[in-house]
């Protein structure tokens, strides 16, 4: 649920888009626009699984000190 404050629709729309992006709504809409062959779906699911596994392994290695922590951007 997005609340519009002070008639600021632009800010509410920005928050809505960000929330939809996080939840994967745009990705799902794009995927549903065209038919995806079963072999393509299987390849996509496998690639997503590999990506998740690599990300988890990278985070685990960073926690254990095997890899340096990612540099955080500082705002000025």
VOFI-19826 format. One record per residue: residue in three letters; x, y, z of N, C-alpha, C in turn. Coordinates in pm, 1 decimal, decimal comma. Each point is the difference from the previous one (the first is absolute). Layout:
REM VOFI-19826
   r       nx       ny       nz      cax      cay      caz       cx       cy       cz
 ALA        X        Y        Z        X        Y        Z        X        Y        Z
...
REM end
This chain:
REM VOFI-19826
   r       nx       ny       nz      cax      cay      caz       cx       cy       cz
 UNK     83,9   -117,0      0,0    -83,9    117,0      0,0     89,1    124,3      0,0
 UNK    -28,1     90,1    -89,4     75,2    124,0    -10,9    -92,6    115,0     39,7
 UNK     48,1     85,6     87,6    -78,9    113,4     48,5     47,2    125,9    -71,4
 UNK    -97,2     77,9    -50,9     30,8    128,0    -63,8     -8,4    107,2    107,2
 UNK    111,9     66,7     22,3      4,8    105,2    103,2      9,7    137,4    -66,1
 UNK    -74,5     93,5     49,8      3,5    139,1    -46,9    -22,3     11,1   -150,2
 UNK    -87,1    -83,3    -55,0    -29,2     -0,8   -144,0    124,8    -16,9    -84,7
 UNK    102,2    -65,5     53,5    124,4    -22,5    -73,1     -9,2   -134,6    -70,7
 UNK    -64,0      0,6   -117,3    -22,1   -122,7    -75,2    130,8    -52,0    -58,9
 UNK     88,8     90,1    -38,4    127,3    -43,0    -58,8     80,2    -84,3     98,1
 UNK      5,2     41,7    124,8     74,9    -73,7    101,6    -65,8   -136,1     25,7
 UNK   -133,5     -4,0      3,3    -71,9   -125,0     22,1     21,3    -95,5   -117,1
 UNK      0,7     53,1   -121,6     22,4    -82,3   -118,2    140,7    -58,7      0,7
 UNK     96,7     79,7     40,9    138,4    -46,6      9,4     10,8   -113,4    102,2
 UNK    -66,9     15,0    113,6      1,6   -103,4    103,2    -67,7   -127,7    -49,6
 UNK   -110,8     16,7    -74,1    -71,5   -115,5    -54,6     87,3    -76,3    -99,2
 UNK     65,6     72,4    -89,5     86,7    -64,1    -98,9    114,4    -74,7     67,3
 UNK     56,6     60,6    104,8    109,5    -63,5     72,6    -47,5   -128,6     67,5
 UNK   -119,0      4,4     58,7    -55,6   -116,6     67,1    -28,6   -111,4   -100,6
 UNK    -56,6     35,5   -115,6    -29,1    -98,9   -103,5    129,0    -60,8    -54,7
 UNK    103,8     80,9    -12,5    129,8    -47,5    -48,4     56,6   -103,7     96,4
 UNK     -6,6     31,2    130,4     52,5    -92,0    101,7    -74,9   -132,8     -0,7
 UNK   -130,8      5,0    -23,5    -81,8   -120,7      3,3      6,1    -78,2   -130,5
 UNK     63,7     55,3   -102,8     16,8    -72,2   -125,6   -121,2      4,4    -91,1
 UNK    -86,9     96,5     17,9   -121,6      9,6    -81,0     34,8     30,9   -145,6
 UNK     94,3     92,6    -21,7     35,1     38,6   -136,4     63,0   -116,8    -74,6
 UNK     85,4    -76,2     68,8     65,5   -114,6    -62,1   -104,1   -105,1    -39,8
 UNK    -97,7    -21,8     88,2   -103,8    -98,2    -28,4    -88,9     45,2   -115,5
 UNK    -33,3    129,5     -5,1    -81,4     51,3   -110,4     72,1    -19,6   -132,1
 UNK    128,9     28,0     -3,1     78,4    -16,0   -122,2      5,0   -146,7    -40,7
 UNK     13,4    -88,4     97,7      7,8   -143,4    -30,1   -131,9    -52,7    -54,6
 UNK   -111,1     57,2     42,6   -131,2    -48,9    -43,4    -45,4     56,7   -134,8
 UNK     73,0     96,1    -53,8    -43,8     59,9   -126,1     15,5    -96,5   -116,9
 UNK     95,4    -90,6      6,8     23,7    -92,8   -110,0     16,1   -140,7     54,6
 UNK    -26,3    -98,8    -83,6     13,7   -140,3     39,5    147,3    -33,3     19,5
 UNK     26,9    -74,1    104,1    136,4    -44,2     26,3      3,2   -151,5    -15,3
 UNK     85,1    -46,6    -89,5      9,8   -143,7    -23,0     46,8    -69,5    127,9
 UNK    -44,4   -122,8     22,4     41,0    -72,1    121,5    151,6    -10,6     14,5
 UNK     71,6    -16,9   -110,6    145,9    -10,2      9,0     60,6    134,1     42,6
 UNK    -57,7    110,9    -46,7     48,1    132,5     39,7    -31,2     26,7    146,9
 UNK   -118,4    -43,5     43,7    -37,6     19,1    140,4     93,9    -78,8     90,5
 UNK     32,9   -121,2    -41,0     90,6    -83,1     79,6    138,0     64,4      8,3
 UNK     49,9     52,1   -112,4    131,0     65,8     -2,1     -0,7    125,9     86,7
 UNK   -109,0     75,8     -5,5    -10,1    121,9     80,7     -2,4    -32,7    148,5
 UNK    -80,1   -102,2     38,3     -5,9    -39,8    140,6    135,4    -47,9     50,2
 UNK     72,1    -76,4    -83,3    131,8    -49,6     39,4     98,2    115,8     16,8
 UNK     -4,2     97,3    -92,1     88,9    116,5      8,9    -30,1     81,1    125,8
 UNK   -128,7     17,4     32,3    -37,6     73,0    121,1     48,8    -73,2    124,4
 UNK     -9,1   -132,4     -1,7     45,3    -80,8    112,9    150,6     14,1     19,9
 UNK     75,2     -4,7   -110,2    145,7     15,3      6,9     35,1    138,0     53,4
 UNK    -72,0    103,6    -47,5     25,2    136,6     44,0    -24,0     13,7    150,9
 UNK   -110,8    -59,3     47,4    -29,9      4,7    143,7    106,8    -72,6     80,9
 UNK     43,5   -116,5    -47,9    101,3    -78,2     72,1    132,5     75,6      7,1
 UNK     39,0     64,1   -110,4    124,8     76,8     -1,1     -8,2    118,5     94,9
 UNK   -115,4     67,0      1,3    -17,5    114,8     88,3      8,2    -44,1    146,2
 UNK    -64,9   -112,1     32,5      3,8    -51,8    136,1    142,6    -37,7     39,8
 UNK     72,9    -66,3    -91,4    137,9    -39,3     29,3     88,6    122,5     19,3
 UNK    -22,4    103,6    -82,4     78,5    122,8     12,7    -25,7     67,0    134,9
 UNK   -128,2      7,3     39,9    -32,5     60,4    129,9     59,2    -81,0    114,4
 UNK     -5,3   -133,0    -11,3     55,9    -85,3    104,8    151,0     21,1     10,7
 UNK     68,5      9,4   -113,8    144,8     21,4     -1,0     34,6    136,2     60,3
 UNK    -81,9    100,9    -26,0     25,0    132,2     56,9    -17,5     -2,3    151,1
 UNK   -100,9    -72,6     48,3    -20,7    -10,5    144,5    116,5    -69,7     68,6
 UNK     55,9   -101,6    -67,5    110,1    -76,6     58,0    134,5     68,6    -17,9
 UNK      2,2    111,2    -72,3    123,1     76,3    -16,7     87,2    -46,5   -114,4
 UNK    -50,6    -89,3    -85,2     78,3    -48,7   -113,2      2,1    100,4   -114,4
 UNK   -104,0     81,2     -7,5     -8,6    105,0   -101,9    -17,3    133,9     71,2
 UNK     51,4    108,5    -61,5    -21,3    130,9     63,1   -146,3     41,1     -7,4
 UNK    -42,1     75,7     96,6   -137,3     51,5      1,1    -19,1     94,6   -118,4
 UNK   -120,7      6,7    -56,1    -22,7     92,4   -111,6     14,1    144,4     46,8
 UNK     53,0     82,8    -86,7     17,4    141,4     33,0   -135,8     66,7      1,5
 UNK    -27,0     76,3    104,8   -126,8     70,1      8,7     16,2    140,5    -54,6
 UNK    -97,4     44,7    -74,6      4,4    133,9    -58,7    -30,6    102,6    109,7
 UNK     78,5    103,8      5,0    -23,6    105,1     97,9    -62,4    119,3    -71,0
 UNK    -99,6     57,5     63,1    -66,3    117,5    -58,6     61,4    125,2     55,6
 UNK     16,6     97,3    -87,4     55,1    129,3     44,1    -94,7    110,6    -32,2
REM end
